């Protein structure tokens, strides 16, 4: 019985510590859903199609954040050749606000 006590305590602690983070994520999800339903933001699929026309690449990560009065999709893309690009896109119209890129390590060495 003693051998099961510590793993059980660790499991309970991990569940309890994860609860606040899950609740915050749920609130963010609800806010984003409501913004979509109210027409404040475009669906992610639409934004990704728009972005792909201008900046093709494999989507690595997407976040939707509220910046003041504006909703912003932050999209990380991996381009052919290995360049990593981070785009900030206005979620209401799909226009790129900011574009930052990083060359793959091997290509940076060649250019130095």
C-alpha positions as CSV (number, residue, x, y, z in Angstrom):
1,X,0.0,0.0,0.0
2,X,2.8,2.4,0.8
3,X,4.3,2.0,-2.6
4,X,1.1,3.4,-4.2
5,X,0.9,6.4,-2.0
6,X,3.5,8.7,-3.7
7,X,2.4,8.0,-7.3
8,X,-1.2,8.7,-6.2
9,X,-0.2,11.9,-4.5
10,X,1.7,13.0,-7.6
11,X,-1.2,12.2,-9.8
12,X,-3.6,14.2,-7.6
13,X,-1.2,17.2,-7.5
14,X,-0.8,17.2,-11.3
15,X,-4.5,17.2,-11.8
16,X,-5.1,20.0,-9.3
17,X,-2.3,22.1,-10.8
18,X,-3.6,21.7,-14.3
19,X,-7.2,22.8,-13.5
20,X,-6.6,26.6,-13.4
21,X,-4.8,26.5,-16.8
22,X,-7.6,24.5,-18.3
23,X,-10.2,27.0,-17.0
24,X,-8.3,29.9,-18.5
25,X,-8.0,28.1,-21.9
26,X,-11.7,27.4,-21.8
27,X,-12.4,31.1,-21.2
28,X,-10.2,32.2,-24.1
29,X,-11.8,29.6,-26.3
30,X,-15.3,31.0,-25.4
31,X,-14.2,34.6,-26.1
32,X,-12.8,33.6,-29.5
33,X,-15.9,31.6,-30.4
34,X,-18.1,34.6,-29.4
35,X,-16.0,36.9,-31.5
36,X,-16.4,34.6,-34.5
37,X,-20.1,34.3,-34.1
38,X,-20.4,38.1,-33.7
39,X,-18.4,38.6,-37.0
40,X,-15.5,40.3,-35.3
41,X,-13.0,37.8,-36.6
42,X,-12.7,35.6,-39.7
43,X,-12.6,31.8,-39.3
44,X,-9.0,30.5,-39.0
45,X,-9.5,28.4,-42.2
46,X,-10.2,31.6,-44.2
47,X,-7.2,33.4,-42.7
48,X,-4.9,30.5,-43.4
49,X,-6.1,30.4,-47.0
50,X,-5.4,34.1,-47.4
51,X,-1.9,33.8,-45.8
52,X,-1.0,30.8,-47.9
53,X,-1.5,32.8,-51.1
54,X,1.1,35.3,-50.0
55,X,3.3,33.3,-47.7
56,X,3.1,29.6,-48.5
57,X,4.5,27.2,-45.8
58,X,3.6,24.5,-43.3
59,X,1.6,25.9,-40.4
60,X,3.5,25.1,-37.2
61,X,1.5,27.0,-34.6
62,X,-1.5,29.4,-34.4
63,X,-2.6,31.6,-31.5
64,X,-5.5,34.0,-31.4
65,X,-4.9,36.9,-29.0
66,X,-6.7,40.1,-28.1
67,X,-4.4,43.2,-28.5
68,X,-6.3,46.1,-27.2
69,X,-9.4,46.4,-29.4
70,X,-8.0,44.2,-32.1
71,X,-8.0,40.4,-32.4
72,X,-4.7,39.1,-33.9
73,X,-3.8,35.6,-35.2
74,X,-0.1,34.8,-34.6
75,X,0.9,32.2,-37.2
76,X,4.2,30.4,-37.3
77,X,5.1,29.0,-40.7
78,X,7.9,26.7,-41.8
79,X,8.8,27.5,-45.4
80,X,10.4,25.3,-48.0
81,X,14.1,25.4,-47.3
82,X,13.6,25.6,-43.5
83,X,13.0,29.3,-42.9
84,X,10.7,30.0,-39.9
85,X,8.3,32.9,-40.3
86,X,6.1,34.5,-37.7
87,X,3.1,36.5,-39.0
88,X,0.8,38.7,-37.0
89,X,-2.5,38.9,-38.9
90,X,-5.5,41.1,-38.2
91,X,-8.2,38.6,-37.5
92,X,-11.0,40.9,-38.7
93,X,-9.8,41.2,-42.3
94,X,-6.9,38.7,-42.8
95,X,-4.3,41.4,-43.5
96,X,-0.7,40.8,-42.3
97,X,0.3,43.4,-39.7
98,X,3.8,42.2,-39.0
99,X,6.1,39.7,-40.6
100,X,9.3,38.3,-39.0
101,X,11.5,35.6,-40.4
102,X,14.5,33.5,-39.5
103,X,16.7,31.7,-41.9
104,X,17.7,28.2,-41.2
105,X,21.0,27.9,-39.2
106,X,23.0,26.4,-42.1
107,X,22.0,29.2,-44.5
108,X,22.9,31.9,-42.0
109,X,26.4,30.5,-41.7
110,X,26.8,30.6,-45.5
111,X,25.8,34.2,-45.7
112,X,28.1,35.4,-42.9
